[in-house]
Amino acid sequence: MSWRVESRTEPGRWVEYDGTQWTADPDTQSLLLIVRNDPQPLTPVGPVYTPTGPNDNVALFLAATGIVPTPSVSGSPPAVPKVPPVARGVVY
């Protein structure tokens, strides 16, 4: 399953995953190396997805869509967990 995330507003910002490894432009690569193993938000204010390991494709995809400005996705991205229903009185 390969996918690509490209910026619609900043030409040259992108991340590509070929099913085994990822590549990115230098700026995005630097940021991804810092955050890709951290919990990634499923919405701008949470909850978060916690990576299962260093090769977690879902965490990489979520980090890429959070780092690349105004992301546009092509290919077959991984299945991202759905945001669980909000319990009454809980604000994310």
VMD Tcl script that builds the backbone (N, CA, C; Angstrom):
set m [mol new atoms 276]
animate dup $m
set s [atomselect $m all]
$s set {name element resname resid chain x y z} {
  {N N MET 1 A 0.839 -1.159 0.000}
  {CA C MET 1 A 0.000 0.000 0.000}
  {C C MET 1 A 0.893 1.234 0.000}
  {N N SER 2 A 0.915 1.958 -1.091}
  {CA C SER 2 A 1.736 3.155 -1.205}
  {C C SER 2 A 0.852 4.398 -1.244}
  {N N TRP 3 A 1.396 5.493 -0.773}
  {CA C TRP 3 A 0.650 6.749 -0.744}
  {C C TRP 3 A 1.617 7.926 -0.810}
  {N N ARG 4 A 1.058 9.085 -1.075}
  {CA C ARG 4 A 1.842 10.322 -1.160}
  {C C ARG 4 A 1.026 11.453 -0.567}
  {N N VAL 5 A 1.676 12.297 0.215}
  {CA C VAL 5 A 1.065 13.500 0.769}
  {C C VAL 5 A 1.848 14.676 0.199}
  {N N GLU 6 A 1.146 15.588 -0.486}
  {CA C GLU 6 A 1.771 16.767 -1.074}
  {C C GLU 6 A 1.064 18.013 -0.577}
  {N N SER 7 A 1.803 19.105 -0.480}
  {CA C SER 7 A 1.198 20.374 -0.090}
  {C C SER 7 A 0.526 21.026 -1.286}
  {N N ARG 8 A -0.677 21.534 -1.053}
  {CA C ARG 8 A -1.374 22.277 -2.107}
  {C C ARG 8 A -0.961 23.738 -2.123}
  {N N THR 9 A -0.265 24.197 -1.067}
  {CA C THR 9 A 0.078 25.613 -0.965}
  {C C THR 9 A 1.578 25.887 -0.972}
  {N N GLU 10 A 2.397 24.894 -0.664}
  {CA C GLU 10 A 3.849 25.065 -0.666}
  {C C GLU 10 A 4.483 24.028 -1.590}
  {N N PRO 11 A 4.725 24.397 -2.847}
  {CA C PRO 11 A 5.338 23.444 -3.781}
  {C C PRO 11 A 6.651 22.902 -3.222}
  {N N GLY 12 A 6.858 21.615 -3.407}
  {CA C GLY 12 A 8.086 20.994 -2.948}
  {C C GLY 12 A 7.998 20.365 -1.572}
  {N N ARG 13 A 6.861 20.498 -0.889}
  {CA C ARG 13 A 6.676 19.847 0.412}
  {C C ARG 13 A 5.882 18.573 0.172}
  {N N TRP 14 A 6.451 17.420 0.549}
  {CA C TRP 14 A 5.814 16.135 0.271}
  {C C TRP 14 A 6.401 15.027 1.139}
  {N N VAL 15 A 5.642 13.943 1.260}
  {CA C VAL 15 A 6.088 12.692 1.881}
  {C C VAL 15 A 5.543 11.571 1.013}
  {N N GLU 16 A 6.358 10.567 0.748}
  {CA C GLU 16 A 5.916 9.426 -0.049}
  {C C GLU 16 A 6.301 8.136 0.663}
  {N N TYR 17 A 5.378 7.185 0.677}
  {CA C TYR 17 A 5.606 5.871 1.278}
  {C C TYR 17 A 5.335 4.828 0.209}
  {N N ASP 18 A 6.302 3.936 -0.043}
  {CA C ASP 18 A 6.152 2.949 -1.121}
  {C C ASP 18 A 5.728 1.570 -0.635}
  {N N GLY 19 A 5.350 1.478 0.627}
  {CA C GLY 19 A 4.951 0.204 1.196}
  {C C GLY 19 A 6.020 -0.407 2.085}
  {N N THR 20 A 7.267 0.061 1.934}
  {CA C THR 20 A 8.341 -0.435 2.777}
  {C C THR 20 A 9.159 0.688 3.412}
  {N N GLN 21 A 9.342 1.776 2.687}
  {CA C GLN 21 A 10.120 2.886 3.233}
  {C C GLN 21 A 9.529 4.217 2.778}
  {N N TRP 22 A 9.881 5.276 3.490}
  {CA C TRP 22 A 9.356 6.587 3.150}
  {C C TRP 22 A 10.482 7.525 2.747}
  {N N THR 23 A 10.121 8.522 1.938}
  {CA C THR 23 A 11.020 9.588 1.536}
  {C C THR 23 A 10.242 10.894 1.641}
  {N N ALA 24 A 10.960 11.988 1.730}
  {CA C ALA 24 A 10.315 13.293 1.847}
  {C C ALA 24 A 11.292 14.379 1.423}
  {N N ASP 25 A 10.757 15.577 1.201}
  {CA C ASP 25 A 11.636 16.710 0.937}
  {C C ASP 25 A 12.458 16.968 2.205}
  {N N PRO 26 A 13.593 17.646 2.103}
  {CA C PRO 26 A 14.479 17.814 3.260}
  {C C PRO 26 A 13.827 18.461 4.492}
  {N N ASP 27 A 13.024 19.496 4.303}
  {CA C ASP 27 A 12.385 20.155 5.452}
  {C C ASP 27 A 11.404 19.230 6.149}
  {N N THR 28 A 10.572 18.566 5.368}
  {CA C THR 28 A 9.572 17.658 5.936}
  {C C THR 28 A 10.255 16.453 6.570}
  {N N GLN 29 A 11.295 15.945 5.940}
  {CA C GLN 29 A 12.024 14.805 6.491}
  {C C GLN 29 A 12.578 15.137 7.877}
  {N N SER 30 A 13.158 16.314 8.032}
  {CA C SER 30 A 13.706 16.722 9.331}
  {C C SER 30 A 12.627 16.722 10.406}
  {N N LEU 31 A 11.465 17.272 10.080}
  {CA C LEU 31 A 10.372 17.314 11.046}
  {C C LEU 31 A 9.826 15.922 11.340}
  {N N LEU 32 A 9.693 15.088 10.311}
  {CA C LEU 32 A 9.176 13.732 10.517}
  {C C LEU 32 A 10.091 12.902 11.404}
  {N N LEU 33 A 11.382 13.065 11.259}
  {CA C LEU 33 A 12.321 12.316 12.093}
  {C C LEU 33 A 12.149 12.666 13.566}
  {N N ILE 34 A 11.696 13.869 13.845}
  {CA C ILE 34 A 11.489 14.308 15.223}
  {C C ILE 34 A 10.181 13.767 15.793}
  {N N VAL 35 A 9.088 13.797 15.000}
  {CA C VAL 35 A 7.755 13.527 15.568}
  {C C VAL 35 A 7.110 12.201 15.184}
  {N N ARG 36 A 7.660 11.458 14.259}
  {CA C ARG 36 A 6.931 10.292 13.743}
  {C C ARG 36 A 6.688 9.195 14.758}
  {N N ASN 37 A 7.468 9.110 15.828}
  {CA C ASN 37 A 7.248 8.084 16.847}
  {C C ASN 37 A 6.473 8.600 18.052}
  {N N ASP 38 A 6.038 9.857 17.984}
  {CA C ASP 38 A 5.231 10.450 19.055}
  {C C ASP 38 A 3.759 10.167 18.805}
  {N N PRO 39 A 2.920 10.238 19.842}
  {CA C PRO 39 A 1.475 10.123 19.617}
  {C C PRO 39 A 1.010 11.188 18.618}
  {N N GLN 40 A 0.140 10.780 17.692}
  {CA C GLN 40 A -0.341 11.675 16.640}
  {C C GLN 40 A -1.831 11.950 16.833}
  {N N PRO 41 A -2.248 13.223 16.769}
  {CA C PRO 41 A -3.659 13.528 16.959}
  {C C PRO 41 A -4.522 13.007 15.810}
  {N N LEU 42 A -5.687 12.473 16.168}
  {CA C LEU 42 A -6.659 12.041 15.158}
  {C C LEU 42 A -7.516 13.218 14.707}
  {N N THR 43 A -7.636 14.226 15.549}
  {CA C THR 43 A -8.275 15.495 15.207}
  {C C THR 43 A -7.332 16.579 15.732}
  {N N PRO 44 A -7.516 17.812 15.349}
  {CA C PRO 44 A -6.586 18.854 15.827}
  {C C PRO 44 A -6.481 18.964 17.348}
  {N N VAL 45 A -7.512 18.548 18.074}
  {CA C VAL 45 A -7.480 18.669 19.535}
  {C C VAL 45 A -7.527 17.319 20.247}
  {N N GLY 46 A -7.337 16.226 19.547}
  {CA C GLY 46 A -7.325 14.897 20.169}
  {C C GLY 46 A -8.593 14.152 19.858}
  {N N PRO 47 A -8.657 12.928 20.217}
  {CA C PRO 47 A -7.673 12.104 20.912}
  {C C PRO 47 A -6.468 11.802 20.024}
  {N N VAL 48 A -5.513 11.062 20.573}
  {CA C VAL 48 A -4.294 10.773 19.834}
  {C C VAL 48 A -4.199 9.285 19.496}
  {N N TYR 49 A -3.425 9.015 18.448}
  {CA C TYR 49 A -3.078 7.652 18.056}
  {C C TYR 49 A -1.655 7.420 18.555}
  {N N THR 50 A -1.451 6.363 19.318}
  {CA C THR 50 A -0.122 6.046 19.834}
  {C C THR 50 A 0.546 5.028 18.910}
  {N N PRO 51 A 1.717 5.364 18.360}
  {CA C PRO 51 A 2.403 4.445 17.455}
  {C C PRO 51 A 2.707 3.102 18.124}
  {N N THR 52 A 2.644 2.040 17.327}
  {CA C THR 52 A 2.902 0.689 17.840}
  {C C THR 52 A 4.375 0.318 17.759}
  {N N GLY 53 A 5.175 1.117 17.073}
  {CA C GLY 53 A 6.596 0.843 16.926}
  {C C GLY 53 A 7.212 1.797 15.929}
  {N N PRO 54 A 8.501 1.645 15.660}
  {CA C PRO 54 A 9.193 2.591 14.781}
  {C C PRO 54 A 8.770 2.520 13.309}
  {N N ASN 55 A 8.123 1.453 12.899}
  {CA C ASN 55 A 7.691 1.322 11.502}
  {C C ASN 55 A 6.181 1.411 11.352}
  {N N ASP 56 A 5.527 2.134 12.230}
  {CA C ASP 56 A 4.073 2.252 12.207}
  {C C ASP 56 A 3.637 3.163 11.058}
  {N N ASN 57 A 3.046 2.561 10.040}
  {CA C ASN 57 A 2.621 3.275 8.840}
  {C C ASN 57 A 1.509 4.288 9.140}
  {N N VAL 58 A 0.608 3.971 10.055}
  {CA C VAL 58 A -0.479 4.893 10.406}
  {C C VAL 58 A 0.099 6.135 11.073}
  {N N ALA 59 A 1.026 5.957 12.013}
  {CA C ALA 59 A 1.642 7.102 12.691}
  {C C ALA 59 A 2.394 7.976 11.691}
  {N N LEU 60 A 3.099 7.351 10.749}
  {CA C LEU 60 A 3.813 8.109 9.722}
  {C C LEU 60 A 2.839 8.923 8.892}
  {N N PHE 61 A 1.738 8.303 8.483}
  {CA C PHE 61 A 0.738 9.004 7.669}
  {C C PHE 61 A 0.134 10.177 8.444}
  {N N LEU 62 A -0.244 9.952 9.696}
  {CA C LEU 62 A -0.823 11.032 10.501}
  {C C LEU 62 A 0.179 12.162 10.702}
  {N N ALA 63 A 1.449 11.814 10.957}
  {CA C ALA 63 A 2.475 12.845 11.109}
  {C C ALA 63 A 2.651 13.620 9.804}
  {N N ALA 64 A 2.660 12.911 8.681}
  {CA C ALA 64 A 2.825 13.570 7.378}
  {C C ALA 64 A 1.691 14.551 7.103}
  {N N THR 65 A 0.460 14.140 7.372}
  {CA C THR 65 A -0.668 15.046 7.107}
  {C C THR 65 A -0.692 16.206 8.093}
  {N N GLY 66 A -0.051 16.049 9.237}
  {CA C GLY 66 A 0.030 17.139 10.191}
  {C C GLY 66 A 1.177 18.099 9.910}
  {N N ILE 67 A 2.211 17.629 9.235}
  {CA C ILE 67 A 3.392 18.446 8.961}
  {C C ILE 67 A 3.316 19.142 7.610}
  {N N VAL 68 A 2.851 18.443 6.597}
  {CA C VAL 68 A 2.788 19.014 5.252}
  {C C VAL 68 A 1.643 20.036 5.215}
  {N N PRO 69 A 1.938 21.287 4.863}
  {CA C PRO 69 A 0.895 22.315 4.848}
  {C C PRO 69 A -0.190 22.023 3.810}
  {N N THR 70 A -1.429 22.182 4.194}
  {CA C THR 70 A -2.592 21.961 3.326}
  {C C THR 70 A -2.405 20.669 2.531}
  {N N PRO 71 A -2.410 19.520 3.223}
  {CA C PRO 71 A -2.062 18.261 2.561}
  {C C PRO 71 A -3.106 17.768 1.565}
  {N N SER 72 A -2.600 17.172 0.508}
  {CA C SER 72 A -3.405 16.474 -0.485}
  {C C SER 72 A -2.865 15.049 -0.532}
  {N N VAL 73 A -3.755 14.067 -0.407}
  {CA C VAL 73 A -3.343 12.669 -0.318}
  {C C VAL 73 A -3.685 11.939 -1.604}
  {N N SER 74 A -2.742 11.128 -2.093}
  {CA C SER 74 A -3.002 10.274 -3.246}
  {C C SER 74 A -2.499 8.876 -2.922}
  {N N GLY 75 A -2.948 7.904 -3.710}
  {CA C GLY 75 A -2.554 6.516 -3.483}
  {C C GLY 75 A -3.502 5.821 -2.527}
  {N N SER 76 A -2.966 4.869 -1.772}
  {CA C SER 76 A -3.767 4.076 -0.836}
  {C C SER 76 A -3.242 4.269 0.589}
  {N N PRO 77 A -3.705 5.327 1.263}
  {CA C PRO 77 A -3.223 5.553 2.624}
  {C C PRO 77 A -3.721 4.475 3.577}
  {N N PRO 78 A -3.058 4.333 4.722}
  {CA C PRO 78 A -3.480 3.310 5.687}
  {C C PRO 78 A -4.822 3.665 6.310}
  {N N ALA 79 A -5.477 2.662 6.852}
  {CA C ALA 79 A -6.747 2.881 7.550}
  {C C ALA 79 A -6.441 3.549 8.890}
  {N N VAL 80 A -6.926 4.738 9.059}
  {CA C VAL 80 A -6.717 5.494 10.288}
  {C C VAL 80 A -7.863 5.162 11.250}
  {N N PRO 81 A -7.546 4.922 12.520}
  {CA C PRO 81 A -8.617 4.611 13.472}
  {C C PRO 81 A -9.659 5.726 13.524}
  {N N LYS 82 A -10.896 5.323 13.681}
  {CA C LYS 82 A -11.967 6.306 13.796}
  {C C LYS 82 A -11.919 6.935 15.179}
  {N N VAL 83 A -12.338 8.180 15.246}
  {CA C VAL 83 A -12.418 8.865 16.530}
  {C C VAL 83 A -13.566 8.242 17.302}
  {N N PRO 84 A -13.301 7.789 18.531}
  {CA C PRO 84 A -14.374 7.150 19.292}
  {C C PRO 84 A -15.483 8.152 19.620}
  {N N PRO 85 A -16.685 7.640 19.835}
  {CA C PRO 85 A -17.782 8.541 20.191}
  {C C PRO 85 A -17.427 9.309 21.465}
  {N N VAL 86 A -17.864 10.517 21.513}
  {CA C VAL 86 A -17.580 11.363 22.660}
  {C C VAL 86 A -18.569 11.050 23.780}
  {N N ALA 87 A -18.028 10.774 24.953}
  {CA C ALA 87 A -18.890 10.552 26.112}
  {C C ALA 87 A -19.511 11.865 26.514}
  {N N ARG 88 A -20.681 11.795 27.048}
  {CA C ARG 88 A -21.387 13.010 27.439}
  {C C ARG 88 A -20.527 13.824 28.436}
  {N N GLY 89 A -20.345 15.091 28.137}
  {CA C GLY 89 A -19.586 15.972 29.001}
  {C C GLY 89 A -18.106 16.028 28.719}
  {N N VAL 90 A -17.602 15.201 27.759}
  {CA C VAL 90 A -16.173 15.203 27.417}
  {C C VAL 90 A -15.948 16.151 26.262}
  {N N VAL 91 A -14.952 17.005 26.380}
  {CA C VAL 91 A -14.609 17.935 25.321}
  {C C VAL 91 A -13.187 17.625 24.870}
  {N N TYR 92 A -13.005 17.413 23.566}
  {CA C TYR 92 A -11.663 17.166 23.029}
  {C C TYR 92 A -11.056 18.462 22.575}
}
mol reanalyze $m
mol bondsrecalc $m
mol representation Tube
mol addrep $m
